[in-house]
């Protein structure tokens, strides 16, 4: 065999051995999150498929230190994060655990504090970070992905920020990334909880690439087989897979026909102006959006509207600090507990919000959520 042939065979054998050596040096198969170091690459697998890989405090406390360790380790060149199974990347925070913590009277809310610190770590990580958004990606799952430089959607991807339906708000840096989606799309997604699927994530700017789900295994192998794994090398591989993924390529953005309405109607200094715009426009689509929003918590929507408006000119760190102030108060609010009861516990979908309409929720009420906390309680990043 010629020298080039020998070299090629050695390279194939070496690469096969690399992939076979998926030794879980940091965790076992039963853990809620699997942490692997494969050659010079770190791999994080959210491992709660029966719970749609929802994120809890113990998982945050495993992911954060390993990310900091890998970032500081010159031999670690890249991080991949993915979800176990085919249904979900991460469907959000573990609401049951969050509710139990809120009911316990512990106002320190360590899950949210530490989750936001993790979100910031992902947004400032010095090595390439690739999130494989295969399946449901909502709430906390968005926070684990959208702040990184590489986000890969598949035809199974489902994105939403549905927090206003349970008396919360689009946190995990929502105030930062939503106003940067272009036009008024981020405001629309936050207020309505509209779901994006498949290539829509790419078209909206949530994902950076679209790769067919059937190609993910080979994509991961090629990423793990990189000798260097610089951002340029990672981007080239993702670009190649994206170019070769033809699924849904003949479709258009699901909101394309309504983007002009979104950009012209979801504007104003107040949320009342948005409602008025929709009522005056009067089309079937506009009235449907209005009907959807009237089911949401008025205070949650007003807080989200201000959060996104102000977030357009803030850094990620400033947004997360603001969201910590909001979240700490909202978790103790009547609307949050009522929203959880109506949507997740009794499932009657008939929440009795504290404020019966937008007008009943005053600017002063909204301002209370944004007010500074005592210095010792503020989020430290």
Buried (B, 14 or more C-beta within 10 A) or exposed (E): EEEEEEEEEEEEEEBEEBBEEEEBEBBEEEBBBBBBBBBBBBBBBBBBBEBBBBBBBBBBBBBBEBBEBBBEEEEBBBBBBBBBBEBBBBBBBBBBBBBEBBEEEEEEBEBBBBBBBBBBBBBEBEBBBBBBBBBBBBBBBBBBBBBBBBBBBBBBBBBBBBBBBBBBBBBBBBBBBBBEBEBBBBBBBBBBBBBBBBBBBBBBBBBBBBBBBEBBEEBBEBBBBBEEBEEEBBBEBBEBBBEEBEBBEEEEBBBEEBBEBBBEBBEBEBBBBBBBBBEEBEEEBBEEBBEBBEBBBBBBBBBBBBBBBBBBEBEBBBBBBBBBBBBBBBBEBBBBBBBBBBBEEEEEEEBEBBBEEBEEBEEEBBEBBBEEEEEEBEBEB
